[in-house]
Amino acid sequence: MPRKKVPFSGKAKRQQLQKKKMGKNSNYLMTRAKESSEEDGQDITRSYIHKGQTNRYALKLNRETDAEVEEKKELAKKQIIRLDETCLEITSDKYFPAGLTFPRRPPWNFDMSRLELDSRENRYFTQYLSELHKTFEKGDSISIDRNIENWRQLWRVTEMSDILLLVVDIRFPNLIFPPSLYDYVVGYLHKHMVVVLNKIDLAPPSLVAAWKHYFTKQYPKLKIVLFTSFPSYNLRDGGGSASGIKIKRRKGKQKMAAEGAQKLQEACQTLVKDELDLSLWKHKILEEMNFEYEDIVIDKVVNQNEDTSYFQHQRFKEGILTIGCVGQPNVGKSSLINALMGRKVVSVSRTPGHTKHFQTIFLTSNVRLCDCPGLVFPSTVSKVLQVLMGSFPIAQLREPYTTIKYLAERMDLVKLLKITHPSKEEEWSAMDICEAWATKRGFFTAKAARPDTHRASNHLLRMALSGQISLCFMPPGYVAEKCMYSFSFILHIYKGLTGKFNALSWPIIIQTSINNYMYT
Protein backbone atom coordinates (compact mmCIF):
# COMPACT_ATOMS: atom_id res chain seq x y z
CA MET A 1 0.00 0.00 0.00
CA PRO A 2 1.51 3.37 -0.98
CA ARG A 3 2.48 5.72 1.81
CA LYS A 4 0.16 8.66 2.38
CA LYS A 5 1.68 12.00 1.42
CA VAL A 6 2.37 14.39 4.29
CA PRO A 7 2.16 18.19 3.75
CA PHE A 8 5.64 19.71 3.58
CA SER A 9 5.74 23.50 3.97
CA GLY A 10 8.31 25.90 2.61
CA LYS A 11 9.48 26.63 6.15
CA ALA A 12 10.12 22.94 6.78
CA LYS A 13 12.05 22.73 3.50
CA ARG A 14 14.30 25.63 4.54
CA GLN A 15 14.96 24.00 7.90
CA GLN A 16 15.82 20.73 6.15
CA LEU A 17 18.31 22.48 3.85
CA GLN A 18 19.85 24.34 6.78
CA LYS A 19 20.38 21.09 8.71
CA LYS A 20 21.89 19.51 5.62
CA LYS A 21 24.29 22.41 5.18
CA MET A 22 25.22 22.34 8.87
CA GLY A 23 25.90 18.62 8.62
CA LYS A 24 28.31 19.05 5.71
CA ASN A 25 30.29 21.79 7.46
CA SER A 26 30.27 20.35 10.97
CA ASN A 27 32.34 17.20 10.20
CA TYR A 28 35.18 19.20 8.65
CA LEU A 29 35.14 21.86 11.35
CA MET A 30 35.04 19.38 14.22
CA THR A 31 37.96 17.46 12.70
CA ARG A 32 40.01 20.66 12.46
CA ALA A 33 39.14 21.50 16.05
CA LYS A 34 40.17 18.07 17.38
CA GLU A 35 43.47 18.13 15.50
CA SER A 36 44.33 21.55 16.89
CA SER A 37 43.28 20.59 20.42
CA GLU A 38 45.68 17.63 20.32
CA GLU A 39 48.53 19.98 19.42
CA ASP A 40 48.11 22.55 22.19
CA GLY A 41 46.22 20.40 24.72
CA GLN A 42 43.22 22.74 24.83
CA ASP A 43 39.59 22.23 23.94
CA ILE A 44 38.69 24.81 21.32
CA THR A 45 35.79 23.04 19.63
CA ARG A 46 33.50 25.92 20.62
CA SER A 47 35.48 28.36 18.44
CA TYR A 48 34.43 26.53 15.28
CA ILE A 49 30.75 26.08 15.96
CA HIS A 50 29.84 29.54 14.66
CA LYS A 51 31.55 28.98 11.29
CA GLY A 52 28.98 26.38 10.26
CA GLN A 53 26.08 28.71 10.89
CA THR A 54 24.37 30.40 7.99
CA ASN A 55 23.55 33.46 10.15
CA ARG A 56 27.09 34.00 11.30
CA TYR A 57 26.70 37.78 11.70
CA ALA A 58 23.16 37.79 13.09
CA LEU A 59 22.38 39.65 16.31
CA LYS A 60 21.96 37.30 19.25
CA LEU A 61 19.88 38.67 22.13
CA ASN A 62 17.93 37.30 25.07
CA ARG A 63 14.63 35.45 24.48
CA GLU A 64 11.58 35.64 26.74
CA THR A 65 9.93 32.56 28.19
CA ASP A 66 6.32 31.60 27.43
CA ALA A 67 5.29 32.42 31.01
CA GLU A 68 6.74 35.93 30.74
CA VAL A 69 4.92 36.51 27.45
CA GLU A 70 1.55 35.50 28.90
CA GLU A 71 2.08 37.65 31.99
CA LYS A 72 2.83 40.71 29.88
CA LYS A 73 -0.23 40.14 27.74
CA GLU A 74 -2.42 40.25 30.84
CA LEU A 75 -0.78 43.48 31.99
CA ALA A 76 -1.49 45.03 28.57
CA LYS A 77 -5.22 44.70 29.27
CA LYS A 78 -5.07 46.94 32.35
CA GLN A 79 -5.82 50.65 32.39
CA ILE A 80 -3.12 53.05 31.22
CA ILE A 81 -2.04 55.68 33.74
CA ARG A 82 -0.32 58.72 32.22
CA LEU A 83 3.04 59.64 33.75
CA ASP A 84 4.59 63.03 34.38
CA GLU A 85 6.93 64.58 31.80
CA THR A 86 9.88 64.33 34.18
CA CYS A 87 9.87 60.53 33.80
CA LEU A 88 11.55 61.07 30.42
CA GLU A 89 14.60 62.63 32.07
CA ILE A 90 17.31 59.95 32.17
CA THR A 91 20.93 59.55 33.24
CA SER A 92 23.50 57.18 31.80
CA ASP A 93 24.37 55.77 35.25
CA LYS A 94 21.02 53.98 35.38
CA TYR A 95 21.65 51.99 32.20
CA PHE A 96 25.47 51.81 32.23
CA PRO A 97 26.38 51.10 35.87
CA ALA A 98 29.97 51.19 37.11
CA GLY A 99 31.95 48.09 36.23
CA LEU A 100 29.92 47.32 33.11
CA THR A 101 32.41 47.30 30.22
CA PHE A 102 32.25 45.97 26.67
CA PRO A 103 34.33 43.02 25.37
CA ARG A 104 37.84 43.94 24.19
CA ARG A 105 40.23 41.97 22.03
CA PRO A 106 42.46 39.77 24.23
CA PRO A 107 46.29 40.15 24.09
CA TRP A 108 47.78 39.17 20.76
CA ASN A 109 51.22 38.79 19.14
CA PHE A 110 52.56 38.06 15.64
CA ASP A 111 53.70 34.54 16.58
CA MET A 112 50.10 33.38 16.97
CA SER A 113 48.32 31.65 14.10
CA ARG A 114 44.82 32.54 12.96
CA LEU A 115 43.54 29.37 14.60
CA GLU A 116 45.12 30.24 17.95
CA LEU A 117 43.80 33.80 17.79
CA ASP A 118 40.23 32.62 17.11
CA SER A 119 40.51 30.12 19.94
CA ARG A 120 41.74 32.72 22.41
CA GLU A 121 39.05 35.22 21.41
CA ASN A 122 36.27 32.65 21.77
CA ARG A 123 37.48 31.53 25.20
CA TYR A 124 37.78 35.13 26.32
CA PHE A 125 34.28 36.00 25.08
CA THR A 126 32.74 32.96 26.78
CA GLN A 127 34.50 33.88 30.02
CA TYR A 128 33.40 37.51 29.65
CA LEU A 129 29.73 36.53 29.38
CA SER A 130 30.07 34.18 32.35
CA GLU A 131 31.63 36.88 34.54
CA LEU A 132 29.00 39.37 33.38
CA HIS A 133 26.22 37.16 34.76
CA LYS A 134 28.13 36.62 38.00
CA THR A 135 28.77 40.33 38.53
CA PHE A 136 25.14 41.31 38.01
CA GLU A 137 22.69 39.18 39.94
CA LYS A 138 19.92 39.52 37.35
CA GLY A 139 21.94 38.39 34.39
CA ASP A 140 18.95 38.23 32.06
CA SER A 141 18.39 41.99 32.50
CA ILE A 142 21.74 42.72 30.85
CA SER A 143 21.23 43.30 27.14
CA ILE A 144 24.26 42.55 24.95
CA ASP A 145 25.01 41.24 21.49
CA ARG A 146 26.19 37.65 22.11
CA ASN A 147 27.68 37.13 18.65
CA ILE A 148 31.47 37.37 18.82
CA GLU A 149 31.71 37.95 15.06
CA ASN A 150 30.13 41.38 15.47
CA TRP A 151 32.56 42.28 18.26
CA ARG A 152 35.47 41.28 16.02
CA GLN A 153 34.21 43.87 13.53
CA LEU A 154 34.28 46.54 16.26
CA TRP A 155 37.79 45.57 17.38
CA ARG A 156 39.07 45.86 13.84
CA VAL A 157 37.44 49.25 13.22
CA THR A 158 38.68 50.78 16.50
CA GLU A 159 42.20 49.54 15.84
CA MET A 160 42.48 50.93 12.31
CA SER A 161 40.70 54.28 12.93
CA ASP A 162 42.40 57.61 13.56
CA ILE A 163 39.12 59.20 14.69
CA LEU A 164 36.18 57.21 16.04
CA LEU A 165 32.74 58.46 15.07
CA LEU A 166 30.03 57.32 17.49
CA VAL A 167 26.56 57.84 16.02
CA VAL A 168 23.65 58.15 18.46
CA ASP A 169 19.95 58.78 17.98
CA ILE A 170 18.97 62.19 19.39
CA ARG A 171 15.81 60.62 20.84
CA PHE A 172 17.74 58.19 23.10
CA PRO A 173 21.31 59.51 23.49
CA ASN A 174 21.90 58.33 27.06
CA LEU A 175 20.60 54.85 26.25
CA ILE A 176 22.99 54.47 23.32
CA PHE A 177 26.18 56.23 24.42
CA PRO A 178 28.38 53.74 26.38
CA PRO A 179 30.77 55.57 28.75
CA SER A 180 33.09 52.53 28.74
CA LEU A 181 33.72 53.02 25.00
CA TYR A 182 34.58 56.68 25.61
CA ASP A 183 37.05 55.70 28.36
CA TYR A 184 38.60 53.01 26.15
CA VAL A 185 39.05 55.16 23.03
CA VAL A 186 40.11 58.41 24.72
CA GLY A 187 41.87 57.04 27.80
CA TYR A 188 43.42 53.73 26.63
CA LEU A 189 43.88 54.09 22.86
CA HIS A 190 44.53 57.86 23.12
CA LYS A 191 42.48 58.55 20.01
CA HIS A 192 40.00 61.27 19.23
CA MET A 193 36.27 60.63 19.47
CA VAL A 194 33.40 62.49 17.81
CA VAL A 195 29.77 61.98 18.81
CA VAL A 196 27.21 62.57 16.07
CA LEU A 197 23.76 63.43 17.44
CA ASN A 198 21.82 62.06 14.48
CA LYS A 199 18.17 62.46 13.40
CA ILE A 200 17.88 65.96 14.89
CA ASP A 201 14.87 66.55 12.64
CA LEU A 202 12.87 64.22 14.93
CA ALA A 203 13.38 66.28 18.11
CA PRO A 204 12.49 69.86 19.14
CA PRO A 205 15.37 72.34 18.61
CA SER A 206 15.46 73.20 22.32
CA LEU A 207 15.93 69.52 23.21
CA VAL A 208 18.75 69.21 20.65
CA ALA A 209 20.49 72.18 22.25
CA ALA A 210 20.02 70.66 25.71
CA TRP A 211 21.58 67.32 24.71
CA LYS A 212 24.52 69.06 23.08
CA HIS A 213 25.10 71.06 26.28
CA TYR A 214 24.82 67.89 28.38
CA PHE A 215 27.42 65.91 26.43
CA THR A 216 29.80 68.86 26.25
CA LYS A 217 29.64 69.21 30.03
CA GLN A 218 29.81 65.48 30.90
CA TYR A 219 32.54 64.49 28.40
CA PRO A 220 34.86 67.46 27.81
CA LYS A 221 37.15 65.58 25.38
CA LEU A 222 34.30 64.84 22.99
CA LYS A 223 33.57 66.70 19.80
CA ILE A 224 29.81 67.09 19.26
CA VAL A 225 28.33 67.23 15.76
CA LEU A 226 24.62 67.62 14.97
CA PHE A 227 23.39 65.83 11.90
CA THR A 228 20.36 64.79 9.90
CA SER A 229 20.53 62.61 6.82
CA PHE A 230 17.27 64.05 5.48
CA PRO A 231 17.23 67.87 5.58
CA SER A 232 14.28 69.68 4.02
CA TYR A 233 15.78 69.75 0.50
CA ASN A 234 15.93 65.93 0.51
CA LEU A 235 12.21 65.67 1.30
CA ARG A 236 9.21 66.13 -0.93
CA ASP A 237 7.40 69.39 -0.09
CA GLY A 238 9.97 69.92 2.69
CA GLY A 239 8.27 67.35 4.96
CA GLY A 240 5.14 67.93 6.99
CA SER A 241 2.66 66.41 9.39
CA ALA A 242 -0.92 65.23 9.32
CA SER A 243 -3.04 64.64 12.39
CA GLY A 244 -0.01 65.19 14.61
CA ILE A 245 1.88 62.26 13.02
CA LYS A 246 5.16 63.25 11.38
CA ILE A 247 5.22 62.40 7.69
CA LYS A 248 8.45 62.63 5.72
CA ARG A 249 8.46 61.61 2.06
CA ARG A 250 12.02 61.29 0.80
CA LYS A 251 13.06 62.24 -2.70
CA GLY A 252 14.34 59.53 -4.96
CA LYS A 253 17.61 61.36 -5.70
CA GLN A 254 19.35 62.50 -2.52
CA LYS A 255 21.70 65.44 -2.17
CA MET A 256 24.60 65.61 0.23
CA ALA A 257 23.62 66.78 3.74
CA ALA A 258 26.05 69.66 3.30
CA GLU A 259 25.46 71.49 6.60
CA GLY A 260 26.15 68.45 8.74
CA ALA A 261 29.04 67.35 6.52
CA GLN A 262 30.62 70.77 6.90
CA LYS A 263 30.46 70.61 10.69
CA LEU A 264 31.93 67.11 10.68
CA GLN A 265 34.78 68.22 8.40
CA GLU A 266 35.53 71.19 10.65
CA ALA A 267 35.59 68.95 13.74
CA CYS A 268 38.00 66.50 12.05
CA GLN A 269 40.25 69.33 10.82
CA THR A 270 40.40 70.70 14.38
CA LEU A 271 41.47 67.29 15.68
CA VAL A 272 44.13 66.52 13.05
CA LYS A 273 45.38 70.15 13.09
CA ASP A 274 48.18 70.68 10.55
CA GLU A 275 49.20 67.02 10.34
CA LEU A 276 46.81 66.38 7.45
CA ASP A 277 45.22 68.65 4.86
CA LEU A 278 41.46 68.12 4.53
CA SER A 279 40.92 70.98 2.09
CA LEU A 280 39.82 68.57 -0.66
CA TRP A 281 36.95 67.38 1.54
CA LYS A 282 36.05 70.97 2.39
CA HIS A 283 36.12 71.99 -1.27
CA LYS A 284 33.83 69.09 -2.16
CA ILE A 285 31.29 70.21 0.45
CA LEU A 286 31.40 73.87 -0.62
CA GLU A 287 30.81 72.84 -4.22
CA GLU A 288 27.72 70.95 -3.12
CA MET A 289 26.43 73.97 -1.17
CA ASN A 290 27.06 76.56 -3.89
CA PHE A 291 26.23 74.73 -7.12
CA GLU A 292 23.49 72.58 -8.56
CA TYR A 293 23.50 68.91 -7.67
CA GLU A 294 25.57 66.58 -9.81
CA ASP A 295 26.45 62.91 -9.46
CA ILE A 296 29.51 62.34 -7.31
CA VAL A 297 32.08 59.84 -8.45
CA ILE A 298 33.07 57.35 -5.76
CA ASP A 299 36.77 56.68 -5.44
CA LYS A 300 36.45 53.25 -3.88
CA VAL A 301 34.01 51.10 -1.93
CA VAL A 302 35.44 47.95 -0.36
CA ASN A 303 33.58 45.30 1.68
CA GLN A 304 35.88 43.98 4.40
CA ASN A 305 33.95 40.83 5.26
CA GLU A 306 36.76 38.39 6.09
CA ASP A 307 39.82 39.86 7.80
CA THR A 308 39.00 40.84 11.39
CA SER A 309 42.37 39.90 12.84
CA TYR A 310 44.57 42.27 14.81
CA PHE A 311 45.55 45.48 13.02
CA GLN A 312 48.68 47.41 14.00
CA HIS A 313 47.55 51.05 13.94
CA GLN A 314 49.67 53.65 12.19
CA ARG A 315 48.48 57.24 12.48
CA PHE A 316 47.46 58.70 9.10
CA LYS A 317 48.87 55.72 7.25
CA GLU A 318 49.83 56.64 3.65
CA GLY A 319 48.51 60.15 4.26
CA ILE A 320 44.90 58.94 4.71
CA LEU A 321 42.57 59.90 7.55
CA THR A 322 40.57 56.84 8.65
CA ILE A 323 37.26 57.59 10.41
CA GLY A 324 35.57 54.63 12.09
CA CYS A 325 31.77 54.82 12.24
CA VAL A 326 30.27 52.78 15.10
CA GLY A 327 27.05 52.69 17.06
CA GLN A 328 24.08 50.58 17.98
CA PRO A 329 21.64 49.23 15.37
CA ASN A 330 19.24 51.68 13.72
CA VAL A 331 20.99 54.89 14.77
CA GLY A 332 21.52 55.81 11.11
CA LYS A 333 25.18 55.01 10.46
CA SER A 334 24.69 53.81 6.89
CA SER A 335 22.27 56.65 6.13
CA LEU A 336 24.82 59.12 7.48
CA ILE A 337 27.49 57.75 5.13
CA ASN A 338 25.11 57.98 2.17
CA ALA A 339 24.26 61.56 3.16
CA LEU A 340 27.97 62.45 3.36
CA MET A 341 28.54 60.97 -0.10
CA GLY A 342 25.45 62.54 -1.65
CA ARG A 343 24.28 59.22 -3.07
CA LYS A 344 23.62 55.64 -1.99
CA VAL A 345 26.85 53.74 -1.46
CA VAL A 346 25.79 51.39 1.34
CA SER A 347 22.43 49.68 1.78
CA VAL A 348 20.15 50.69 4.64
CA SER A 349 17.32 48.97 6.49
CA ARG A 350 15.30 49.36 9.68
CA THR A 351 16.03 45.73 10.51
CA PRO A 352 18.73 45.51 13.22
CA GLY A 353 21.85 43.73 12.03
CA HIS A 354 21.34 44.62 8.35
CA THR A 355 24.99 45.65 7.95
CA LYS A 356 26.84 42.33 8.26
CA HIS A 357 30.46 43.45 8.04
CA PHE A 358 32.40 46.69 8.06
CA GLN A 359 32.78 48.55 4.77
CA THR A 360 35.43 51.02 3.67
CA ILE A 361 34.19 54.06 1.75
CA PHE A 362 36.47 56.83 0.44
CA LEU A 363 34.97 60.32 0.79
CA THR A 364 38.01 61.82 -0.94
CA SER A 365 41.41 60.51 -1.89
CA ASN A 366 42.72 61.08 1.67
CA VAL A 367 39.58 60.57 3.81
CA ARG A 368 37.92 57.19 4.25
CA LEU A 369 35.04 55.97 6.40
CA CYS A 370 34.70 52.52 7.94
CA ASP A 371 31.07 51.56 8.53
CA CYS A 372 30.91 49.03 11.37
CA PRO A 373 27.86 46.76 11.90
CA GLY A 374 25.48 47.87 14.64
CA LEU A 375 26.32 46.50 18.08
CA VAL A 376 24.22 46.25 21.22
CA PHE A 377 26.66 47.35 23.90
CA PRO A 378 26.19 45.80 27.36
CA SER A 379 23.64 47.75 29.40
CA THR A 380 20.61 47.35 31.62
CA VAL A 381 18.24 48.73 28.96
CA SER A 382 14.92 46.87 29.09
CA LYS A 383 13.41 44.93 26.18
CA VAL A 384 10.77 47.64 25.74
CA LEU A 385 13.39 50.33 25.20
CA GLN A 386 15.41 48.06 22.91
CA VAL A 387 12.37 47.80 20.66
CA LEU A 388 11.80 51.57 20.61
CA MET A 389 15.50 52.21 19.94
CA GLY A 390 15.55 49.69 17.11
CA SER A 391 18.05 47.34 18.76
CA PHE A 392 15.57 44.47 18.87
CA PRO A 393 13.85 43.36 15.62
CA ILE A 394 10.12 44.10 15.74
CA ALA A 395 9.43 41.03 13.58
CA GLN A 396 10.92 38.81 16.28
CA LEU A 397 8.95 40.42 19.11
CA ARG A 398 6.64 37.86 20.68
CA GLU A 399 4.66 40.30 22.80
CA PRO A 400 4.43 43.90 21.44
CA TYR A 401 1.66 45.21 23.71
CA THR A 402 3.98 46.07 26.62
CA THR A 403 5.88 48.49 24.39
CA ILE A 404 2.60 50.10 23.26
CA LYS A 405 1.67 50.49 26.93
CA TYR A 406 5.03 52.14 27.62
CA LEU A 407 4.43 54.62 24.79
CA ALA A 408 0.84 55.37 25.86
CA GLU A 409 1.95 56.13 29.43
CA ARG A 410 4.30 58.85 28.13
CA MET A 411 2.40 60.12 25.06
CA ASP A 412 -1.24 60.83 24.32
CA LEU A 413 -1.57 58.16 21.63
CA VAL A 414 -5.36 58.37 21.59
CA LYS A 415 -5.27 62.04 20.62
CA LEU A 416 -2.29 61.60 18.29
CA LEU A 417 -3.84 58.72 16.35
CA LYS A 418 -7.39 60.12 16.54
CA ILE A 419 -8.98 56.81 17.46
CA THR A 420 -12.23 55.95 19.24
CA HIS A 421 -12.60 53.35 21.96
CA PRO A 422 -13.91 50.00 20.61
CA SER A 423 -16.26 49.67 23.63
CA LYS A 424 -17.12 53.41 23.84
CA GLU A 425 -15.48 53.67 27.28
CA GLU A 426 -13.24 56.38 28.71
CA GLU A 427 -10.52 54.17 30.16
CA TRP A 428 -7.92 52.88 27.71
CA SER A 429 -5.57 49.92 27.79
CA ALA A 430 -2.77 48.99 25.40
CA MET A 431 -4.97 46.30 23.90
CA ASP A 432 -7.78 48.83 23.34
CA ILE A 433 -5.41 51.16 21.48
CA CYS A 434 -4.23 48.33 19.23
CA GLU A 435 -7.79 47.19 18.55
CA ALA A 436 -8.92 50.74 17.72
CA TRP A 437 -5.96 51.28 15.41
CA ALA A 438 -6.60 47.94 13.69
CA THR A 439 -10.20 48.98 13.05
CA LYS A 440 -9.16 52.37 11.70
CA ARG A 441 -6.51 50.94 9.39
CA GLY A 442 -8.56 47.92 8.31
CA PHE A 443 -6.35 45.25 9.88
CA PHE A 444 -8.60 42.19 10.35
CA THR A 445 -7.91 38.48 10.78
CA ALA A 446 -8.51 36.26 7.75
CA LYS A 447 -10.99 33.75 9.24
CA ALA A 448 -12.99 35.48 11.97
CA ALA A 449 -12.63 39.04 10.57
CA ARG A 450 -11.73 40.37 14.02
CA PRO A 451 -9.40 43.38 14.55
CA ASP A 452 -5.82 42.12 14.18
CA THR A 453 -4.27 43.65 17.30
CA HIS A 454 -0.88 42.04 16.78
CA ARG A 455 -0.51 43.51 13.30
CA ALA A 456 -1.74 46.90 14.54
CA SER A 457 0.76 46.93 17.42
CA ASN A 458 3.62 46.05 15.07
CA HIS A 459 2.52 48.85 12.74
CA LEU A 460 2.53 51.36 15.61
CA LEU A 461 6.00 50.23 16.69
CA ARG A 462 7.34 50.70 13.16
CA MET A 463 5.84 54.19 13.14
CA ALA A 464 7.66 54.92 16.40
CA LEU A 465 10.90 53.54 14.98
CA SER A 466 10.70 55.65 11.82
CA GLY A 467 9.88 58.81 13.80
CA GLN A 468 6.24 59.22 12.77
CA ILE A 469 5.47 58.77 16.48
CA SER A 470 8.41 60.46 18.15
CA LEU A 471 9.14 59.76 21.81
CA CYS A 472 12.19 61.74 22.94
CA PHE A 473 14.05 61.33 26.21
CA MET A 474 15.51 64.35 27.99
CA PRO A 475 18.69 65.17 29.90
CA PRO A 476 18.42 65.65 33.67
CA GLY A 477 16.78 68.94 34.63
CA TYR A 478 15.47 69.68 31.14
CA VAL A 479 11.83 70.19 32.16
CA ALA A 480 12.79 72.86 34.69
CA GLU A 481 15.16 74.60 32.24
CA LYS A 482 13.12 74.14 29.05
CA CYS A 483 12.25 77.84 28.91
CA MET A 484 15.94 78.74 28.92
CA TYR A 485 16.72 76.54 25.93
CA SER A 486 13.60 77.71 24.09
CA PHE A 487 14.49 81.36 24.77
CA SER A 488 18.01 80.92 23.40
CA PHE A 489 16.55 79.38 20.25
CA ILE A 490 14.07 82.25 19.76
CA LEU A 491 16.83 84.79 20.42
CA HIS A 492 18.97 83.20 17.73
CA ILE A 493 16.11 83.51 15.21
CA TYR A 494 15.50 87.14 16.28
CA LYS A 495 19.12 88.00 15.56
CA GLY A 496 18.70 86.52 12.10
CA LEU A 497 15.60 88.64 11.50
CA THR A 498 17.07 91.91 12.74
CA GLY A 499 17.21 94.51 10.00
CA LYS A 500 15.34 92.42 7.45
CA PHE A 501 11.79 93.69 6.97
CA ASN A 502 10.99 92.31 3.52
CA ALA A 503 7.74 90.42 4.00
CA LEU A 504 8.49 88.10 1.09
CA SER A 505 11.84 86.98 2.45
CA TRP A 506 11.07 86.41 6.14
CA PRO A 507 10.13 82.67 5.77
CA ILE A 508 13.51 82.03 4.12
CA ILE A 509 15.26 84.00 6.88
CA ILE A 510 13.54 81.97 9.60
CA GLN A 511 14.44 78.66 7.93
CA THR A 512 18.06 79.79 7.50
CA SER A 513 18.24 80.86 11.16
CA ILE A 514 16.82 77.49 12.28
CA ASN A 515 19.38 75.60 10.18
CA ASN A 516 22.23 77.70 11.53
CA TYR A 517 21.02 77.22 15.09
CA MET A 518 20.71 73.46 14.71
CA TYR A 519 24.28 73.10 13.45
CA THR A 520 26.04 75.57 15.82
Disulfide bonds with the S-S distance in Angstrom:
none
